Amino acid sequence: MIAIVSNVHSNLPALAEFLSRVERLKEEGKEVERIYIISAIGLMPYPSETVRLLSERPEGYIRVISGKYDRLIARWGEMDEKEKEEAVGRELAEVLDVYWDMLGHDGRKWLRTEPESFLTDKFDSNEFYFTYGLIDSPDDMPAENETPSYYESRFAELKKYEVISVAGRRHYAVNTKIGKIVCPGTLGVGKSPAFALVDTSTLAVSFESFSYNIKEVEDRINELEVSRAAKDLLREILYRKKAIP
C-alpha cells in the first residue's frame, strides 16, 4: 500500500498531521510502503521547515514530485519583478520574495535538485506514474471528476501504467481504458485535507480526510513581514475562500 498527497503548499502543521496519520495506520496493521508527495512547497508560511522535515526522512520512503509552485520558486531568483507579478500577481510575488529568503541556500538547493518532474514506480506487475499536471501542460492540473474519455485523451501516451496519479483540488479516482486516474486532493489548504491510499496489488483506492490546527497557520501568516493585502489573500486561500492562482 502507498499513500499519496498533493498540493502541500508548505503547510507544515497539515503535513505533520498527515505523516502522523500514516504512522497510526501502520500501527493498526496497514502496510504503507511509501509516501508520494505531488508538489510540496507553495503558499503557506513554512517553506524552510517543510524542506527540513522532508530532508530528514529515511531515503526512499518519501518521494517528492515537483508541482507548479515548486518549479516556480526554484527559479524565483532568476526572475525580474515584472515576470514575478505576471506569474502570481503583486501580493503573492511579495510573499514568494519572503519565502525565497526563508528557504536559504540549502532549501533552494533542495528545491532545485530533489523533487522530480515526474516519477514512475513498479509494485510487482503494476506500474505507477506520478505527475502534477497534464502531459502537454505540466503546470495545469487535470479537470476534476471528468468522464473517462477526458483522461484517456490527455494521458494516452501513459497507457502502459495501471495507475496515473495527479494533483488536484478535490480527491477522485476514475477507471479508464488506459488505467486508473487517482487524485488525492489538496493537503495544504482548507480545514479538512485529504490523502489517498492505494493498494498496490488490487489497485483499490480509498481516501482519508482529517483536521489539524488551521489557526496555527493563520497565526503564522499574520507574523509574516508582508503587506496587509498579501496577508488577507493568504488567509482567503488557506480557508478556501479564494482559489489558488
LOTI-478357 format. One line per field, with one value per atom (N, C-alpha, C): residue in one letter; atom name; x, y, z. Coordinates in nm, 3 decimals, decimal comma. Example, Ala and Ser with C-alpha at 12.3 -4.5 7.8 and 13.67 -1.06 7.14 Angstrom:
2
type <- [A;A;A;S;S;S] .
atom <- [N;CA;C;N;CA;C] .
east <- [1,319;1,230;1,320;1,285;1,367;1,290] .
north <- [-0,569;-0,450;-0,330;-0,225;-0,106;0,003] .
up <- [0,780;0,780;0,780;0,708;0,714;0,787] .
END
This chain:
245
type <- [M;M;M;I;I;I;A;A;A;I;I;I;V;V;V;S;S;S;N;N;N;V;V;V;H;H;H;S;S;S;N;N;N;L;L;L;P;P;P;A;A;A;L;L;L;A;A;A;E;E;E;F;F;F;L;L;L;S;S;S;R;R;R;V;V;V;E;E;E;R;R;R;L;L;L;K;K;K;E;E;E;E;E;E;G;G;G;K;K;K;E;E;E;V;V;V;E;E;E;R;R;R;I;I;I;Y;Y;Y;I;I;I;I;I;I;S;S;S;A;A;A;I;I;I;G;G;G;L;L;L;M;M;M;P;P;P;Y;Y;Y;P;P;P;S;S;S;E;E;E;T;T;T;V;V;V;R;R;R;L;L;L;L;L;L;S;S;S;E;E;E;R;R;R;P;P;P;E;E;E;G;G;G;Y;Y;Y;I;I;I;R;R;R;V;V;V;I;I;I;S;S;S;G;G;G;K;K;K;Y;Y;Y;D;D;D;R;R;R;L;L;L;I;I;I;A;A;A;R;R;R;W;W;W;G;G;G;E;E;E;M;M;M;D;D;D;E;E;E;K;K;K;E;E;E;K;K;K;E;E;E;E;E;E;A;A;A;V;V;V;G;G;G;R;R;R;E;E;E;L;L;L;A;A;A;E;E;E;V;V;V;L;L;L;D;D;D;V;V;V;Y;Y;Y;W;W;W;D;D;D;M;M;M;L;L;L;G;G;G;H;H;H;D;D;D;G;G;G;R;R;R;K;K;K;W;W;W;L;L;L;R;R;R;T;T;T;E;E;E;P;P;P;E;E;E;S;S;S;F;F;F;L;L;L;T;T;T;D;D;D;K;K;K;F;F;F;D;D;D;S;S;S;N;N;N;E;E;E;F;F;F;Y;Y;Y;F;F;F;T;T;T;Y;Y;Y;G;G;G;L;L;L;I;I;I;D;D;D;S;S;S;P;P;P;D;D;D;D;D;D;M;M;M;P;P;P;A;A;A;E;E;E;N;N;N;E;E;E;T;T;T;P;P;P;S;S;S;Y;Y;Y;Y;Y;Y;E;E;E;S;S;S;R;R;R;F;F;F;A;A;A;E;E;E;L;L;L;K;K;K;K;K;K;Y;Y;Y;E;E;E;V;V;V;I;I;I;S;S;S;V;V;V;A;A;A;G;G;G;R;R;R;R;R;R;H;H;H;Y;Y;Y;A;A;A;V;V;V;N;N;N;T;T;T;K;K;K;I;I;I;G;G;G;K;K;K;I;I;I;V;V;V;C;C;C;P;P;P;G;G;G;T;T;T;L;L;L;G;G;G;V;V;V;G;G;G;K;K;K;S;S;S;P;P;P;A;A;A;F;F;F;A;A;A;L;L;L;V;V;V;D;D;D;T;T;T;S;S;S;T;T;T;L;L;L;A;A;A;V;V;V;S;S;S;F;F;F;E;E;E;S;S;S;F;F;F;S;S;S;Y;Y;Y;N;N;N;I;I;I;K;K;K;E;E;E;V;V;V;E;E;E;D;D;D;R;R;R;I;I;I;N;N;N;E;E;E;L;L;L;E;E;E;V;V;V;S;S;S;R;R;R;A;A;A;A;A;A;K;K;K;D;D;D;L;L;L;L;L;L;R;R;R;E;E;E;I;I;I;L;L;L;Y;Y;Y;R;R;R;K;K;K;K;K;K;A;A;A;I;I;I;P;P;P] .
atom <- [N;CA;C;N;CA;C;N;CA;C;N;CA;C;N;CA;C;N;CA;C;N;CA;C;N;CA;C;N;CA;C;N;CA;C;N;CA;C;N;CA;C;N;CA;C;N;CA;C;N;CA;C;N;CA;C;N;CA;C;N;CA;C;N;CA;C;N;CA;C;N;CA;C;N;CA;C;N;CA;C;N;CA;C;N;CA;C;N;CA;C;N;CA;C;N;CA;C;N;CA;C;N;CA;C;N;CA;C;N;CA;C;N;CA;C;N;CA;C;N;CA;C;N;CA;C;N;CA;C;N;CA;C;N;CA;C;N;CA;C;N;CA;C;N;CA;C;N;CA;C;N;CA;C;N;CA;C;N;CA;C;N;CA;C;N;CA;C;N;CA;C;N;CA;C;N;CA;C;N;CA;C;N;CA;C;N;CA;C;N;CA;C;N;CA;C;N;CA;C;N;CA;C;N;CA;C;N;CA;C;N;CA;C;N;CA;C;N;CA;C;N;CA;C;N;CA;C;N;CA;C;N;CA;C;N;CA;C;N;CA;C;N;CA;C;N;CA;C;N;CA;C;N;CA;C;N;CA;C;N;CA;C;N;CA;C;N;CA;C;N;CA;C;N;CA;C;N;CA;C;N;CA;C;N;CA;C;N;CA;C;N;CA;C;N;CA;C;N;CA;C;N;CA;C;N;CA;C;N;CA;C;N;CA;C;N;CA;C;N;CA;C;N;CA;C;N;CA;C;N;CA;C;N;CA;C;N;CA;C;N;CA;C;N;CA;C;N;CA;C;N;CA;C;N;CA;C;N;CA;C;N;CA;C;N;CA;C;N;CA;C;N;CA;C;N;CA;C;N;CA;C;N;CA;C;N;CA;C;N;CA;C;N;CA;C;N;CA;C;N;CA;C;N;CA;C;N;CA;C;N;CA;C;N;CA;C;N;CA;C;N;CA;C;N;CA;C;N;CA;C;N;CA;C;N;CA;C;N;CA;C;N;CA;C;N;CA;C;N;CA;C;N;CA;C;N;CA;C;N;CA;C;N;CA;C;N;CA;C;N;CA;C;N;CA;C;N;CA;C;N;CA;C;N;CA;C;N;CA;C;N;CA;C;N;CA;C;N;CA;C;N;CA;C;N;CA;C;N;CA;C;N;CA;C;N;CA;C;N;CA;C;N;CA;C;N;CA;C;N;CA;C;N;CA;C;N;CA;C;N;CA;C;N;CA;C;N;CA;C;N;CA;C;N;CA;C;N;CA;C;N;CA;C;N;CA;C;N;CA;C;N;CA;C;N;CA;C;N;CA;C;N;CA;C;N;CA;C;N;CA;C;N;CA;C;N;CA;C;N;CA;C;N;CA;C;N;CA;C;N;CA;C;N;CA;C;N;CA;C;N;CA;C;N;CA;C;N;CA;C;N;CA;C;N;CA;C;N;CA;C;N;CA;C;N;CA;C;N;CA;C;N;CA;C;N;CA;C;N;CA;C;N;CA;C;N;CA;C;N;CA;C;N;CA;C;N;CA;C;N;CA;C;N;CA;C;N;CA;C;N;CA;C;N;CA;C;N;CA;C;N;CA;C;N;CA;C;N;CA;C;N;CA;C;N;CA;C;N;CA;C;N;CA;C;N;CA;C;N;CA;C;N;CA;C;N;CA;C;N;CA;C;N;CA;C;N;CA;C;N;CA;C;N;CA;C;N;CA;C;N;CA;C;N;CA;C;N;CA;C;N;CA;C;N;CA;C;N;CA;C;N;CA;C;N;CA;C;N;CA;C;N;CA;C;N;CA;C;N;CA;C;N;CA;C;N;CA;C;N;CA;C;N;CA;C;N;CA;C;N;CA;C;N;CA;C;N;CA;C;N;CA;C;N;CA;C;N;CA;C;N;CA;C;N;CA;C;N;CA;C;N;CA;C;N;CA;C] .
east <- [0,084;0,000;0,087;0,042;0,112;0,014;0,070;-0,009;0,033;-0,064;-0,036;-0,104;-0,031;-0,089;-0,048;-0,123;-0,083;-0,107;-0,037;-0,054;-0,038;0,077;0,105;0,118;0,172;0,183;0,253;0,357;0,437;0,356;0,245;0,162;0,216;0,309;0,377;0,283;0,191;0,102;0,018;-0,033;-0,112;-0,025;0,097;0,188;0,228;0,259;0,298;0,185;0,062;-0,053;-0,075;-0,059;-0,071;0,030;0,155;0,258;0,227;0,171;0,131;0,018;-0,075;-0,187;-0,135;-0,038;0,018;0,084;0,156;0,219;0,115;0,003;-0,104;-0,165;-0,181;-0,233;-0,139;-0,011;0,086;0,079;0,058;0,043;-0,083;-0,184;-0,310;-0,300;-0,187;-0,168;-0,164;-0,184;-0,176;-0,030;0,008;0,148;0,169;0,197;0,223;0,372;0,402;0,542;0,610;0,534;0,597;0,494;0,543;0,461;0,505;0,406;0,434;0,371;0,452;0,404;0,415;0,301;0,297;0,282;0,393;0,402;0,407;0,525;0,547;0,550;0,609;0,631;0,532;0,489;0,392;0,361;0,234;0,191;0,179;0,185;0,172;0,310;0,313;0,434;0,536;0,558;0,658;0,750;0,802;0,882;1,007;1,085;1,211;1,187;1,084;1,053;1,004;0,929;0,880;0,995;1,086;1,203;1,284;1,302;1,381;1,317;1,185;1,116;1,129;1,113;1,122;1,266;1,361;1,501;1,545;1,482;1,525;1,460;1,369;1,301;1,392;1,369;1,452;1,452;1,567;1,581;1,492;1,416;1,330;1,191;1,170;1,037;0,938;0,983;0,900;0,962;0,881;0,928;0,847;0,916;0,853;0,855;0,739;0,724;0,696;0,768;0,752;0,618;0,567;0,444;0,468;0,362;0,370;0,451;0,421;0,489;0,629;0,652;0,789;0,881;0,834;0,915;0,930;0,822;0,826;0,924;0,914;1,001;1,146;1,168;1,304;1,377;1,302;1,368;1,335;1,284;1,240;1,354;1,473;1,586;1,633;1,589;1,630;1,530;1,418;1,311;1,318;1,279;1,271;1,133;1,114;0,990;0,867;0,881;0,768;0,728;0,825;0,795;0,725;0,771;0,711;0,564;0,535;0,397;0,308;0,363;0,284;0,253;0,342;0,324;0,219;0,218;0,130;0,054;0,080;0,018;0,106;0,076;0,162;0,171;0,057;0,059;0,137;0,111;0,181;0,329;0,361;0,502;0,574;0,507;0,564;0,587;0,491;0,502;0,617;0,626;0,729;0,869;0,880;1,008;1,055;0,962;0,994;1,029;0,952;0,977;1,112;1,148;1,279;1,391;1,377;1,477;1,473;1,353;1,338;1,401;1,393;1,448;1,599;1,667;1,812;1,878;2,009;2,085;2,048;2,042;2,015;1,875;1,777;1,640;1,623;1,688;1,681;1,748;1,861;1,931;1,844;1,779;1,689;1,579;1,521;1,408;1,451;1,574;1,624;1,664;1,704;1,765;1,686;1,603;1,540;1,408;1,307;1,181;1,200;1,137;1,141;1,023;1,040;0,929;0,817;0,853;0,755;0,827;0,751;0,810;0,735;0,807;0,743;0,789;0,703;0,738;0,664;0,719;0,658;0,644;0,526;0,498;0,448;0,531;0,503;0,484;0,367;0,347;0,275;0,238;0,162;0,256;0,241;0,325;0,246;0,312;0,250;0,325;0,251;0,308;0,255;0,346;0,308;0,349;0,253;0,280;0,189;0,231;0,148;0,034;0,068;-0,031;-0,046;-0,095;-0,118;0,015;0,019;0,143;0,188;0,094;0,131;0,128;0,092;0,086;0,113;0,239;0,274;0,230;0,209;0,167;0,016;-0,058;-0,205;-0,257;-0,323;-0,380;-0,499;-0,522;-0,639;-0,769;-0,872;-1,004;-1,049;-1,137;-1,177;-1,304;-1,305;-1,425;-1,485;-1,397;-1,444;-1,475;-1,527;-1,556;-1,425;-1,428;-1,305;-1,240;-1,321;-1,265;-1,178;-1,212;-1,132;-0,989;-0,976;-0,843;-0,771;-0,848;-0,787;-0,722;-0,785;-0,730;-0,608;-0,604;-0,495;-0,376;-0,398;-0,287;-0,267;-0,303;-0,299;-0,161;-0,056;0,080;0,126;0,045;0,081;0,001;-0,043;-0,133;-0,069;0,064;0,130;0,116;0,070;0,063;-0,075;-0,075;-0,203;-0,266;-0,182;-0,231;-0,153;-0,227;-0,168;-0,218;-0,127;-0,166;-0,130;-0,226;-0,211;-0,249;-0,218;-0,257;-0,395;-0,459;-0,590;-0,644;-0,750;-0,810;-0,899;-0,968;-1,059;-1,015;-1,041;-0,997;-1,096;-1,042;-1,124;-1,042;-1,111;-1,049;-1,140;-1,083;-1,161;-1,096;-1,174;-1,127;-1,139;-1,031;-1,032;-0,970;-0,973;-0,914;-0,761;-0,702;-0,556;-0,504;-0,592;-0,551;-0,640;-0,611;-0,690;-0,625;-0,704;-0,657;-0,690;-0,589;-0,608;-0,557;-0,645;-0,608;-0,638;-0,538;-0,561;-0,627;-0,641;-0,694;-0,583;-0,621;-0,525;-0,499;-0,372;-0,336;-0,317;-0,271;-0,220;-0,317;-0,438;-0,537;-0,670;-0,749;-0,877;-0,867;-0,982;-0,987;-0,978;-1,013;-1,016;-0,934;-0,803;-0,719;-0,751;-0,713;-0,738;-0,611;-0,605;-0,499;-0,554;-0,480;-0,524;-0,438;-0,502;-0,433;-0,463;-0,358;-0,376;-0,313;-0,393;-0,342;-0,267;-0,138;-0,057;-0,079;-0,146;-0,177;-0,312;-0,415;-0,551;-0,589;-0,512;-0,537;-0,661;-0,709;-0,821;-0,775;-0,862;-0,830;-0,928;-0,875;-0,960;-0,903;-0,990;-0,948;-0,970;-0,875;-0,882;-0,880;-0,963;-0,957;-0,934;-0,884;-0,854;-0,856;-0,852;-0,843;-0,709;-0,672;-0,548;-0,569;-0,469;-0,482;-0,459;-0,564;-0,551;-0,526;-0,572;-0,549;-0,399;-0,325;-0,180;-0,118;-0,168;-0,117;-0,159;-0,283;-0,329;-0,244;-0,213;-0,129;0,009;0,062;0,193;0,186;0,078;0,059;0,061;-0,007;-0,014;0,122;0,216;0,351;0,443;0,402;0,487;0,508;0,626;0,656;0,621;0,489;0,434;0,316;0,264;0,155;0,027;-0,062;-0,192;-0,268;-0,259;-0,329;-0,277;-0,146;-0,088;-0,134;-0,137;-0,184;-0,331;-0,411;-0,555;-0,573;-0,494;-0,505;-0,464;-0,356;-0,312;-0,417;-0,480;-0,585;-0,704;-0,741;-0,852;-0,820;-0,696;-0,655;-0,653;-0,600;-0,593;-0,731;-0,830;-0,965;-1,051;-0,987;-1,056;-1,168;-1,150;-1,245;-1,206;-1,084;-1,035;-0,949;-0,962;-0,885;-0,738;-0,654;-0,511;-0,484;-0,410;-0,382;-0,306] .
north <- [-0,119;0,000;0,124;0,227;0,355;0,466;0,577;0,696;0,808;0,883;0,992;1,119;1,230;1,362;1,456;1,565;1,667;1,806;1,903;2,044;2,069;2,030;2,052;2,201;2,276;2,423;2,468;2,395;2,435;2,445;2,374;2,377;2,272;2,313;2,219;2,150;2,221;2,152;2,044;2,072;1,972;1,855;1,883;1,776;1,688;1,752;1,675;1,586;1,638;1,558;1,442;1,466;1,359;1,248;1,285;1,185;1,107;1,176;1,107;1,009;1,049;0,959;0,833;0,850;0,734;0,640;0,696;0,612;0,537;0,602;0,533;0,422;0,447;0,341;0,221;0,245;0,136;0,060;0,134;0,068;-0,018;0,021;-0,055;-0,174;-0,190;-0,308;-0,283;-0,159;-0,129;-0,115;-0,185;-0,184;-0,074;0,046;0,159;0,158;0,121;0,104;0,236;0,330;0,452;0,565;0,688;0,808;0,888;0,936;1,020;1,157;1,260;1,397;1,466;1,504;1,575;1,724;1,796;1,939;1,965;2,000;2,014;2,158;2,248;2,385;2,478;2,583;2,673;2,794;2,819;2,948;2,962;2,856;2,866;2,894;2,948;3,015;2,926;2,804;2,716;2,653;2,730;2,667;2,598;2,665;2,606;2,488;2,498;2,387;2,264;2,288;2,177;2,105;2,181;2,121;2,042;2,099;2,031;1,900;1,902;1,780;1,671;1,709;1,611;1,562;1,648;1,610;1,510;1,513;1,428;1,290;1,266;1,137;1,030;0,902;0,795;0,799;0,781;0,790;0,686;0,734;0,645;0,625;0,657;0,636;0,742;0,867;0,976;1,022;1,019;1,063;1,186;1,287;1,417;1,444;1,482;1,520;1,669;1,742;1,887;1,927;2,040;2,096;2,238;2,304;2,440;2,532;2,535;2,629;2,582;2,453;2,405;2,456;2,441;2,481;2,633;2,703;2,849;2,904;2,856;2,906;2,866;2,750;2,706;2,803;2,872;2,967;3,113;3,134;3,268;3,369;3,329;3,422;3,465;3,394;3,428;3,520;3,548;3,625;3,772;3,860;4,002;4,032;4,152;4,187;4,175;4,211;4,202;4,057;3,969;3,826;3,769;3,808;3,759;3,799;3,925;3,973;3,912;3,891;3,827;3,683;3,619;3,478;3,458;3,545;3,519;3,642;3,760;3,880;3,950;4,076;4,158;4,104;4,068;4,026;3,895;3,797;3,670;3,682;3,772;3,795;3,847;3,933;3,983;3,870;3,779;3,665;3,573;3,541;3,448;3,508;3,641;3,704;3,669;3,675;3,644;3,495;3,408;3,264;3,228;3,295;3,271;3,297;3,405;3,436;3,333;3,292;3,197;3,062;3,021;2,891;2,884;2,995;2,995;2,909;2,903;2,830;2,682;2,618;2,474;2,442;2,523;2,500;2,519;2,620;2,645;2,531;2,484;2,373;2,248;2,219;2,103;2,115;2,233;2,254;2,239;2,276;2,265;2,123;2,042;1,913;1,790;1,802;1,683;1,643;1,731;1,688;1,652;1,544;1,502;1,563;1,588;1,642;1,541;1,412;1,304;1,183;1,085;0,963;0,842;0,732;0,604;0,505;0,410;0,305;0,179;0,066;-0,062;-0,146;-0,200;-0,289;-0,420;-0,524;-0,649;-0,620;-0,650;-0,626;-0,495;-0,422;-0,298;-0,178;-0,099;0,019;0,146;0,239;0,363;0,482;0,587;0,711;0,826;0,912;1,025;1,155;1,246;1,373;1,480;1,604;1,714;1,747;1,770;1,821;1,738;1,803;1,738;1,716;1,615;1,583;1,699;1,761;1,870;2,007;2,011;2,137;2,107;2,086;2,032;2,115;2,245;2,329;2,336;2,272;2,273;2,139;2,140;2,017;1,973;1,844;1,796;1,844;1,855;1,885;1,770;1,802;1,703;1,629;1,498;1,415;1,425;1,422;1,422;1,280;1,266;1,134;1,062;0,929;0,855;0,902;0,938;0,979;1,105;1,192;1,312;1,274;1,184;1,143;1,056;0,975;0,891;0,976;1,087;1,173;1,250;1,283;1,365;1,286;1,158;1,075;0,952;0,961;0,845;0,783;0,863;0,809;0,733;0,735;0,666;0,537;0,478;0,363;0,237;0,235;0,118;0,113;0,224;0,231;0,194;0,116;0,077;0,192;0,276;0,391;0,515;0,622;0,753;0,847;0,896;0,983;1,127;1,217;1,357;1,445;1,573;1,669;1,724;1,778;1,838;1,898;1,974;2,040;1,946;1,856;1,761;1,619;1,525;1,388;1,315;1,225;1,143;1,026;0,923;0,809;0,770;0,759;0,731;0,614;0,511;0,399;0,434;0,416;0,445;0,327;0,334;0,230;0,228;0,340;0,346;0,328;0,309;0,292;0,371;0,362;0,432;0,567;0,673;0,808;0,834;0,868;0,890;1,028;1,107;1,238;1,239;1,266;1,260;1,383;1,490;1,614;1,699;1,812;1,909;1,890;1,893;1,884;2,021;2,118;2,241;2,352;2,346;2,450;2,384;2,458;2,406;2,343;2,328;2,275;2,123;2,056;1,909;1,854;1,848;1,793;1,646;1,600;1,461;1,399;1,267;1,193;1,060;0,997;0,871;0,756;0,641;0,516;0,422;0,366;0,278;0,143;0,039;-0,098;-0,131;-0,152;-0,171;-0,306;-0,397;-0,528;-0,528;-0,481;-0,484;-0,354;-0,247;-0,113;-0,049;-0,105;-0,042;0,092;0,192;0,326;0,368;0,424;0,484;0,622;0,706;0,842;0,867;0,936;0,971;1,123;1,176;1,318;1,336;1,451;1,476;1,626;1,662;1,804;1,829;1,954;1,995;2,136;2,191;2,323;2,430;2,460;2,558;2,699;2,724;2,856;2,881;2,777;2,791;2,847;2,802;2,851;2,997;3,028;3,167;3,260;3,217;3,299;3,321;3,218;3,231;3,329;3,324;3,421;3,562;3,583;3,717;3,770;3,680;3,720;3,755;3,723;3,750;3,900;3,936;4,076;4,108;4,107;4,140;4,234;4,288;4,385;4,321;4,405;4,355;4,287;4,343;4,283;4,142;4,123;3,991;3,893;3,937;3,850;3,814;3,911;3,885;3,779;3,791;3,694;3,555;3,544;3,413;3,350;3,431;3,377;3,328;3,402;3,359;3,228;3,214;3,090;2,976;3,002;2,900;2,842;2,929;2,885;2,855;2,853;2,820;2,917;3,041;3,143;3,202;3,169;3,213;3,102;3,080;2,973;3,010;2,908;2,929;2,967;3,072;3,114;3,005] .
up <- [0,000;0,000;0,000;-0,071;-0,072;-0,034;0,016;0,048;-0,046;-0,095;-0,191;-0,143;-0,148;-0,120;-0,233;-0,248;-0,345;-0,287;-0,347;-0,310;-0,161;-0,109;0,034;0,065;-0,029;-0,017;0,110;0,150;0,267;0,395;0,402;0,523;0,620;0,703;0,792;0,890;0,959;1,052;0,984;0,864;0,792;0,749;0,702;0,659;0,777;0,890;1,009;1,057;1,053;1,095;0,998;0,869;0,771;0,799;0,822;0,850;0,977;1,076;1,200;1,172;1,085;1,049;0,980;0,892;0,824;0,924;1,020;1,122;1,204;1,234;1,309;1,225;1,097;1,008;1,008;1,009;1,012;1,144;1,253;1,383;1,388;1,309;1,304;1,209;1,144;1,060;0,911;0,868;0,724;0,684;0,581;0,537;0,433;0,481;0,393;0,359;0,236;0,195;0,162;0,110;0,059;0,054;0,062;0,054;-0,068;-0,144;-0,260;-0,238;-0,251;-0,235;-0,370;-0,424;-0,552;-0,523;-0,531;-0,503;-0,353;-0,304;-0,160;-0,113;-0,189;-0,145;-0,215;-0,145;-0,207;-0,123;-0,097;-0,048;0,103;0,177;0,321;0,385;0,506;0,556;0,626;0,580;0,641;0,534;0,442;0,335;0,386;0,469;0,516;0,608;0,694;0,786;0,709;0,603;0,521;0,453;0,396;0,333;0,435;0,553;0,656;0,696;0,715;0,755;0,649;0,523;0,415;0,396;0,420;0,404;0,510;0,626;0,737;0,736;0,644;0,638;0,578;0,612;0,555;0,403;0,343;0,198;0,129;0,031;-0,047;0,009;0,138;0,196;0,149;0,143;0,089;-0,042;-0,147;-0,278;-0,319;-0,370;-0,399;-0,549;-0,600;-0,741;-0,745;-0,827;-0,829;-0,891;-0,844;-0,897;-0,945;-0,977;-1,032;-0,942;-0,813;-0,724;-0,686;-0,679;-0,657;-0,768;-0,891;-1,006;-1,012;-0,978;-0,983;-0,880;-0,757;-0,651;-0,676;-0,738;-0,767;-0,858;-0,945;-1,036;-1,001;-0,881;-0,839;-0,845;-0,804;-0,803;-0,940;-1,045;-1,181;-1,250;-1,184;-1,246;-1,206;-1,297;-1,262;-1,205;-1,156;-1,086;-1,177;-1,302;-1,395;-1,415;-1,434;-1,452;-1,330;-1,212;-1,088;-1,078;-1,102;-1,091;-1,198;-1,316;-1,421;-1,386;-1,311;-1,276;-1,168;-1,065;-0,950;-0,899;-0,954;-0,903;-0,800;-0,772;-0,686;-0,544;-0,484;-0,344;-0,325;-0,412;-0,396;-0,435;-0,526;-0,557;-0,433;-0,360;-0,234;-0,135;-0,126;-0,035;-0,077;-0,204;-0,250;-0,240;-0,245;-0,217;-0,076;0,018;0,158;0,171;0,108;0,117;0,056;-0,052;-0,116;-0,015;0,060;0,163;0,275;0,316;0,425;0,391;0,268;0,227;0,246;0,222;0,235;0,129;0,134;0,031;0,026;0,143;0,146;0,097;0,138;0,094;-0,055;-0,108;-0,253;-0,330;-0,278;-0,344;-0,344;-0,232;-0,224;-0,327;-0,338;-0,429;-0,575;-0,605;-0,743;-0,779;-0,680;-0,711;-0,666;-0,563;-0,507;-0,574;-0,583;-0,645;-0,792;-0,834;-0,974;-1,049;-1,179;-1,258;-1,274;-1,271;-1,266;-1,209;-1,165;-1,111;-1,162;-1,178;-1,207;-1,101;-1,071;-0,976;-1,013;-0,972;-1,005;-0,879;-0,858;-0,746;-0,805;-0,796;-0,864;-1,013;-1,068;-1,211;-1,239;-1,135;-1,153;-1,158;-1,263;-1,282;-1,253;-1,182;-1,139;-1,199;-1,231;-1,284;-1,200;-1,153;-1,068;-1,136;-1,151;-1,216;-1,157;-1,168;-1,117;-1,213;-1,338;-1,432;-1,557;-1,660;-1,789;-1,860;-1,945;-2,016;-2,104;-2,174;-2,265;-2,198;-2,070;-1,995;-1,848;-1,812;-1,680;-1,560;-1,578;-1,466;-1,449;-1,538;-1,532;-1,482;-1,367;-1,315;-1,400;-1,412;-1,488;-1,424;-1,504;-1,450;-1,361;-1,268;-1,168;-1,208;-1,176;-1,194;-1,333;-1,434;-1,571;-1,617;-1,736;-1,792;-1,823;-1,829;-1,863;-1,993;-2,092;-2,221;-2,209;-2,115;-2,093;-2,054;-1,959;-1,912;-2,015;-2,088;-2,191;-2,299;-2,333;-2,438;-2,389;-2,262;-2,209;-2,159;-2,131;-2,082;-2,169;-2,296;-2,386;-2,393;-2,387;-2,401;-2,277;-2,170;-2,046;-2,029;-2,139;-2,132;-2,073;-2,062;-2,003;-1,851;-1,789;-1,643;-1,592;-1,485;-1,423;-1,345;-1,286;-1,210;-1,252;-1,278;-1,305;-1,196;-1,114;-1,003;-1,035;-1,013;-1,049;-0,931;-0,940;-0,837;-0,867;-0,764;-0,783;-0,655;-0,669;-0,553;-0,473;-0,542;-0,478;-0,512;-0,423;-0,449;-0,540;-0,622;-0,709;-0,761;-0,806;-0,873;-0,989;-1,107;-1,228;-1,303;-1,332;-1,413;-1,561;-1,635;-1,778;-1,854;-1,985;-2,068;-2,056;-2,018;-2,011;-1,868;-1,773;-1,635;-1,541;-1,413;-1,312;-1,283;-1,291;-1,259;-1,113;-1,034;-0,891;-0,854;-0,795;-0,742;-0,593;-0,508;-0,364;-0,305;-0,384;-0,328;-0,269;-0,214;-0,163;-0,014;0,023;0,164;0,228;0,151;0,211;0,237;0,186;0,215;0,253;0,330;0,376;0,514;0,577;0,713;0,719;0,608;0,608;0,492;0,507;0,400;0,374;0,256;0,219;0,161;0,168;0,102;0,054;-0,036;-0,095;-0,045;-0,027;0,000;-0,117;-0,176;-0,291;-0,259;-0,271;-0,257;-0,386;-0,376;-0,497;-0,564;-0,496;-0,556;-0,625;-0,555;-0,610;-0,681;-0,656;-0,708;-0,647;-0,538;-0,467;-0,408;-0,417;-0,371;-0,262;-0,155;-0,052;-0,018;0,036;0,070;0,219;0,278;0,420;0,431;0,518;0,548;0,697;0,736;0,876;0,901;1,026;1,063;1,130;1,137;1,201;1,254;1,319;1,378;1,272;1,196;1,088;1,142;1,265;1,326;1,346;1,369;1,383;1,256;1,141;1,013;0,993;1,028;1,016;1,102;1,223;1,312;1,251;1,187;1,124;1,006;0,931;0,822;0,876;0,988;1,046;1,090;1,113;1,156;1,039;0,918;0,802;0,783;0,738;0,710;0,565;0,541;0,409;0,431;0,323;0,333;0,385;0,433;0,480;0,367;0,247;0,133;0,106;0,118;0,096;0,203;0,328;0,436;0,417;0,378;0,355;0,247;0,140;0,031;0,078;0,154;0,204;0,294;0,379;0,467;0,386;0,282;0,197;0,126;0,080;0,015;0,116;0,236;0,340;0,372;0,385;0,421;0,299;0,183;0,057;0,023;0,062;0,021;-0,114;-0,155;-0,287;-0,344;-0,475;-0,540;-0,551;-0,548;-0,566;-0,711;-0,734;-0,873;-0,949] .
END
